[in-house]
Amino acid sequence: MDISLTNSRTRKKEPFRPIDPENVRIYVCGPTVYDRAHLGNARPAIVFDVLFRLMREVYGADHVTYVRNFTDVDDKINARAKESGRSIGEITAETTQWYLDDMAEVGVMEPTHMPRATQFIGQMVAMISELIEKGHAYEAEGHVLFAVESYTAYGALSGRSVDDMIAGARVEVAPYKRNPMDFVLWKPSEPDLPGWDSPWGRGRPGWHIECSAMAEELLWKTPLDEGRLSEAALAHPHLFDIHGGGNDLTFPHHENEIAQSCCANGVEHMAQTWLHNEMLQVEGKKMSKSLGNFFTVRDLLDGHDGLPGVPGEVIRFVMLSTHYRKPMDWTAEKAREAEATLRKWRAMVEGVEAGPMPEGVLKAIADDLNTAGAIAELHKLAGAGDAAALKAGAGLLGLLTPELGDWAAVPVDLTALADRLAGARSAAMESKDFSEVDRLKTALLAAGVEVRMSKAGVELLPGAGFDAAKLEGLR
C-alpha cells in the first residue's frame, strides 16, 4: 500500500518511504501535565493515533515505534504547585493519569513509549554539553543558550527569516543573550524550584531540549543487537521518519528542536517528514475562556453547564470527520449526527466478525490521512449492508471497537416495543382509533428513538440523544 503525507518541511505531499521498513519511527509532542486536557489537545492525539494505526496495518504492529512525551518540568507546573500548595510530583502524577484516562475514552491507543522529561535529564545535559563543545551553545550567567546564528538553516521549517521571527515573536530580552533569538537550553533553579546538578550549576532544562534528547535516545540510539535499527538507518541523514504535532508548535518549538538535534548529531534533518494538524474551533469561534466556549475533554465526556455528556467515540468521529490539515469546528449538531450514525453502524455490526480491510478505506487513510474520505467510504459500506467490511474499516479509524462500545448499549428491549407498536397499529387499522399508536410514537420519539413504520413492520433505532429512562412508562 502506497502512503503519501504532506510534509510541512517541503510543503508538498510526498510518497512516504521509511528509512528502515523494519522499524518505522514516529515522534509526537505530548502534553504539559499541569491540568486537564482541553478539547483542542485531543485533536493531535487522535490524528496521530490514526497515523500509528495506519503504519501498524501497512508495516506490521511489531515494526512501528511511536513516542509521545509528557512534559513534567515546566514553569506552568511550578506555578500550579505554588498556587495550590501541592507538590509538583503529586500534580504531574495526577494530571498525567487524567490525560491517559481521557485519551483512552476517545479511543487513543497508548504509544510504544511515553517518556517523561524528568526521566531524561541526563540525556539533556549530555546533549547540551555536546552543543557547547561544537560551538552551537554558550554559557552565560548560569544559563546555557543555543546560538541561533550558528545554524544557518534556522527558520526553514516555518519559512521565516530570523529578522521576521524577531519582529513577530515575543522574544525574551536578556542582557546575557548574544542574539535576541537565542533560546534557553538550561536555566538556574531557585531553592524552591525543581533542579538538577549540571556542569553549569543546579538548574532545569528549557522546554525544547527535552524532545530532542528523548527522540535521539528512543528513536535513533536504539541498540543494534535488539534488531530495532539497521546500520543503514544509523547512517541516514535523518534521525527518524515522522515528527508530528499541532501547527502552533511549528515555531518556536519545532524550529528549535531541529536546530538542537541537527547540530548535536551532525545530521541534515531531524525528521524525514513533518506533520502538523490545524487548530480546533467551537461553534465557529476560537476556543477561549473569555467566550465561554472553552472546555476540557472530561467536561465533554461527563457533561457540563447542564448539557449531557458526549460519548468518547462520538468525540472521535467528529474529530475525524475533518481532514487534519483543515481547521476543525466542533458543533453540537455534528455530535448529534455522529451519535446517530454510530448507533446505526453499531446495530449493523453487532455479532458480526470483521472482514478483510476494505481497500477504499485503507486508500483514503493512506492518502495523507484522509479520515473524512475514509468515513465517506464507511457510509458506502453501511449503505450496501456490508457489515463485515464496515467493522474492519471502522476499526482502522479506531471506531466501532469493543473498548468504546459501552455508551451504545441499549438497556431496554426495543424489539419488544417494536412488536407492541406493530400490534397497536394493527388494532388501530380495525378500530380506526390511533390514539395508542400516537401515544407510543410520541414517547419513543421523545426518548430519542427513530421510528420506522412500513408494510414490512416496525423498526426502532436509538438515535442521537437516546435516553432509555424516558421509556420507563412504556415498560
VENRABEL-V394450 format. One record per residue. RES is the residue in one letter. D_CENTER is the distance of its C-alpha to the mean C-alpha in Angstrom with 2 decimals. Layout:
BEGIN
res=RES d_center=D_CENTER
res=RES d_center=D_CENTER
END
This chain:
BEGIN
res=M d_center=23.70
res=D d_center=23.26
res=I d_center=19.79
res=S d_center=19.53
res=L d_center=16.88
res=T d_center=17.38
res=N d_center=18.04
res=S d_center=17.70
res=R d_center=20.54
res=T d_center=22.99
res=R d_center=21.73
res=K d_center=22.44
res=K d_center=21.02
res=E d_center=22.20
res=P d_center=22.76
res=F d_center=20.60
res=R d_center=23.02
res=P d_center=21.81
res=I d_center=23.95
res=D d_center=24.62
res=P d_center=23.93
res=E d_center=24.54
res=N d_center=21.53
res=V d_center=18.65
res=R d_center=16.86
res=I d_center=13.35
res=Y d_center=12.29
res=V d_center=9.13
res=C d_center=9.90
res=G d_center=8.76
res=P d_center=10.20
res=T d_center=13.92
res=V d_center=15.07
res=Y d_center=17.77
res=D d_center=16.70
res=R d_center=14.48
res=A d_center=10.89
res=H d_center=11.50
res=L d_center=10.06
res=G d_center=8.93
res=N d_center=6.81
res=A d_center=4.81
res=R d_center=4.47
res=P d_center=3.11
res=A d_center=1.08
res=I d_center=3.22
res=V d_center=4.88
res=F d_center=5.46
res=D d_center=6.13
res=V d_center=8.55
res=L d_center=9.87
res=F d_center=10.59
res=R d_center=12.30
res=L d_center=14.18
res=M d_center=15.50
res=R d_center=16.59
res=E d_center=18.32
res=V d_center=20.12
res=Y d_center=20.99
res=G d_center=21.08
res=A d_center=19.00
res=D d_center=21.27
res=H d_center=20.85
res=V d_center=17.24
res=T d_center=16.22
res=Y d_center=12.64
res=V d_center=12.56
res=R d_center=10.04
res=N d_center=12.36
res=F d_center=13.36
res=T d_center=15.67
res=D d_center=18.45
res=V d_center=21.28
res=D d_center=21.18
res=D d_center=23.62
res=K d_center=21.50
res=I d_center=21.61
res=N d_center=25.33
res=A d_center=25.97
res=R d_center=24.36
res=A d_center=26.56
res=K d_center=29.59
res=E d_center=29.28
res=S d_center=28.56
res=G d_center=31.01
res=R d_center=28.63
res=S d_center=28.08
res=I d_center=25.13
res=G d_center=24.61
res=E d_center=24.64
res=I d_center=22.08
res=T d_center=19.55
res=A d_center=20.13
res=E d_center=19.67
res=T d_center=16.55
res=T d_center=14.86
res=Q d_center=15.80
res=W d_center=14.70
res=Y d_center=11.09
res=L d_center=11.41
res=D d_center=13.30
res=D d_center=11.13
res=M d_center=7.98
res=A d_center=10.76
res=E d_center=12.10
res=V d_center=9.36
res=G d_center=9.79
res=V d_center=7.25
res=M d_center=9.85
res=E d_center=10.90
res=P d_center=11.06
res=T d_center=14.69
res=H d_center=15.07
res=M d_center=13.65
res=P d_center=16.39
res=R d_center=17.48
res=A d_center=19.24
res=T d_center=22.42
res=Q d_center=22.77
res=F d_center=23.17
res=I d_center=25.67
res=G d_center=28.33
res=Q d_center=26.41
res=M d_center=25.68
res=V d_center=29.39
res=A d_center=30.41
res=M d_center=28.33
res=I d_center=29.71
res=S d_center=33.20
res=E d_center=32.81
res=L d_center=31.82
res=I d_center=34.91
res=E d_center=37.07
res=K d_center=36.08
res=G d_center=36.79
res=H d_center=33.26
res=A d_center=33.15
res=Y d_center=35.82
res=E d_center=36.67
res=A d_center=37.90
res=E d_center=38.87
res=G d_center=36.70
res=H d_center=33.65
res=V d_center=32.45
res=L d_center=31.18
res=F d_center=29.92
res=A d_center=32.53
res=V d_center=30.71
res=E d_center=33.96
res=S d_center=34.10
res=Y d_center=31.22
res=T d_center=32.36
res=A d_center=29.09
res=Y d_center=27.34
res=G d_center=25.69
res=A d_center=25.24
res=L d_center=21.46
res=S d_center=21.62
res=G d_center=25.04
res=R d_center=26.84
res=S d_center=30.09
res=V d_center=30.59
res=D d_center=33.01
res=D d_center=30.54
res=M d_center=27.92
res=I d_center=30.60
res=A d_center=31.64
res=G d_center=28.26
res=A d_center=26.63
res=R d_center=27.55
res=V d_center=28.95
res=E d_center=30.19
res=V d_center=33.95
res=A d_center=35.59
res=P d_center=39.09
res=Y d_center=38.09
res=K d_center=35.83
res=R d_center=37.56
res=N d_center=35.28
res=P d_center=33.28
res=M d_center=30.14
res=D d_center=30.42
res=F d_center=27.55
res=V d_center=27.68
res=L d_center=27.06
res=W d_center=28.94
res=K d_center=30.50
res=P d_center=33.13
res=S d_center=32.41
res=E d_center=34.83
res=P d_center=36.13
res=D d_center=34.00
res=L d_center=30.69
res=P d_center=28.87
res=G d_center=30.54
res=W d_center=31.32
res=D d_center=34.42
res=S d_center=34.35
res=P d_center=37.01
res=W d_center=36.54
res=G d_center=36.99
res=R d_center=34.86
res=G d_center=31.56
res=R d_center=27.79
res=P d_center=25.41
res=G d_center=24.02
res=W d_center=20.28
res=H d_center=19.89
res=I d_center=21.92
res=E d_center=19.67
res=C d_center=17.09
res=S d_center=20.12
res=A d_center=21.87
res=M d_center=19.14
res=A d_center=18.22
res=E d_center=21.99
res=E d_center=22.73
res=L d_center=20.14
res=L d_center=19.84
res=W d_center=23.30
res=K d_center=25.85
res=T d_center=25.30
res=P d_center=28.89
res=L d_center=30.44
res=D d_center=32.28
res=E d_center=29.10
res=G d_center=28.89
res=R d_center=25.31
res=L d_center=26.15
res=S d_center=29.10
res=E d_center=31.73
res=A d_center=30.79
res=A d_center=27.19
res=L d_center=28.62
res=A d_center=30.95
res=H d_center=28.36
res=P d_center=27.95
res=H d_center=24.15
res=L d_center=22.65
res=F d_center=19.85
res=D d_center=18.22
res=I d_center=14.81
res=H d_center=13.21
res=G d_center=9.94
res=G d_center=8.59
res=G d_center=9.22
res=N d_center=12.81
res=D d_center=14.14
res=L d_center=14.08
res=T d_center=16.33
res=F d_center=19.34
res=P d_center=20.38
res=H d_center=17.76
res=H d_center=17.18
res=E d_center=20.79
res=N d_center=22.03
res=E d_center=20.12
res=I d_center=21.78
res=A d_center=25.14
res=Q d_center=25.11
res=S d_center=24.00
res=C d_center=26.32
res=C d_center=29.24
res=A d_center=29.00
res=N d_center=28.66
res=G d_center=30.76
res=V d_center=28.33
res=E d_center=28.04
res=H d_center=24.26
res=M d_center=21.45
res=A d_center=19.15
res=Q d_center=20.43
res=T d_center=17.56
res=W d_center=15.28
res=L d_center=12.32
res=H d_center=11.21
res=N d_center=9.35
res=E d_center=11.65
res=M d_center=11.70
res=L d_center=11.96
res=Q d_center=15.42
res=V d_center=17.08
res=E d_center=20.20
res=G d_center=20.66
res=K d_center=20.57
res=K d_center=18.49
res=M d_center=17.12
res=S d_center=19.58
res=K d_center=21.67
res=S d_center=24.84
res=L d_center=24.14
res=G d_center=23.39
res=N d_center=20.13
res=F d_center=17.83
res=F d_center=16.34
res=T d_center=13.93
res=V d_center=11.79
res=R d_center=14.87
res=D d_center=17.21
res=L d_center=15.89
res=L d_center=15.97
res=D d_center=19.42
res=G d_center=20.90
res=H d_center=22.05
res=D d_center=25.11
res=G d_center=26.90
res=L d_center=24.24
res=P d_center=23.35
res=G d_center=20.04
res=V d_center=17.49
res=P d_center=16.49
res=G d_center=12.92
res=E d_center=13.49
res=V d_center=14.68
res=I d_center=11.67
res=R d_center=9.60
res=F d_center=12.64
res=V d_center=12.96
res=M d_center=9.55
res=L d_center=10.44
res=S d_center=13.96
res=T d_center=13.48
res=H d_center=13.13
res=Y d_center=10.27
res=R d_center=13.23
res=K d_center=14.72
res=P d_center=14.43
res=M d_center=12.99
res=D d_center=15.54
res=W d_center=15.00
res=T d_center=18.46
res=A d_center=20.28
res=E d_center=21.97
res=K d_center=18.88
res=A d_center=17.94
res=R d_center=21.58
res=E d_center=21.67
res=A d_center=18.55
res=E d_center=20.15
res=A d_center=23.43
res=T d_center=22.09
res=L d_center=20.28
res=R d_center=23.46
res=K d_center=25.58
res=W d_center=23.55
res=R d_center=23.48
res=A d_center=27.22
res=M d_center=27.73
res=V d_center=26.07
res=E d_center=27.48
res=G d_center=29.52
res=V d_center=28.73
res=E d_center=27.77
res=A d_center=25.09
res=G d_center=26.92
res=P d_center=26.29
res=M d_center=23.12
res=P d_center=24.09
res=E d_center=24.49
res=G d_center=23.46
res=V d_center=19.95
res=L d_center=19.50
res=K d_center=21.05
res=A d_center=18.83
res=I d_center=15.55
res=A d_center=17.48
res=D d_center=18.46
res=D d_center=15.71
res=L d_center=12.97
res=N d_center=15.05
res=T d_center=13.33
res=A d_center=15.75
res=G d_center=18.56
res=A d_center=17.55
res=I d_center=17.68
res=A d_center=21.06
res=E d_center=22.20
res=L d_center=21.38
res=H d_center=23.53
res=K d_center=26.29
res=L d_center=26.21
res=A d_center=26.41
res=G d_center=29.23
res=A d_center=31.04
res=G d_center=30.79
res=D d_center=29.22
res=A d_center=27.44
res=A d_center=27.05
res=A d_center=25.30
res=L d_center=23.14
res=K d_center=21.98
res=A d_center=21.33
res=G d_center=19.44
res=A d_center=17.29
res=G d_center=16.50
res=L d_center=15.01
res=L d_center=12.42
res=G d_center=12.05
res=L d_center=14.50
res=L d_center=18.01
res=T d_center=17.42
res=P d_center=19.87
res=E d_center=17.36
res=L d_center=16.22
res=G d_center=19.77
res=D d_center=21.60
res=W d_center=21.05
res=A d_center=22.92
res=A d_center=25.93
res=V d_center=29.08
res=P d_center=31.53
res=V d_center=34.48
res=D d_center=36.43
res=L d_center=35.87
res=T d_center=38.17
res=A d_center=40.99
res=L d_center=40.39
res=A d_center=40.37
res=D d_center=43.69
res=R d_center=45.03
res=L d_center=44.19
res=A d_center=45.74
res=G d_center=48.85
res=A d_center=49.13
res=R d_center=48.86
res=S d_center=51.55
res=A d_center=53.82
res=A d_center=53.28
res=M d_center=54.37
res=E d_center=57.68
res=S d_center=58.17
res=K d_center=56.58
res=D d_center=55.01
res=F d_center=51.26
res=S d_center=50.64
res=E d_center=49.03
res=V d_center=46.78
res=D d_center=45.72
res=R d_center=45.15
res=L d_center=42.91
res=K d_center=40.92
res=T d_center=40.50
res=A d_center=39.22
res=L d_center=36.78
res=L d_center=35.40
res=A d_center=35.12
res=A d_center=33.01
res=G d_center=30.54
res=V d_center=32.17
res=E d_center=32.70
res=V d_center=36.37
res=R d_center=37.53
res=M d_center=41.31
res=S d_center=43.24
res=K d_center=46.44
res=A d_center=44.52
res=G d_center=43.61
res=V d_center=41.00
res=E d_center=37.28
res=L d_center=34.98
res=L d_center=31.20
res=P d_center=28.88
res=G d_center=27.10
res=A d_center=24.73
res=G d_center=25.64
res=F d_center=27.66
res=D d_center=29.55
res=A d_center=31.79
res=A d_center=33.65
res=K d_center=35.27
res=L d_center=36.95
res=E d_center=38.84
res=G d_center=42.01
res=L d_center=42.06
res=R d_center=42.11
END
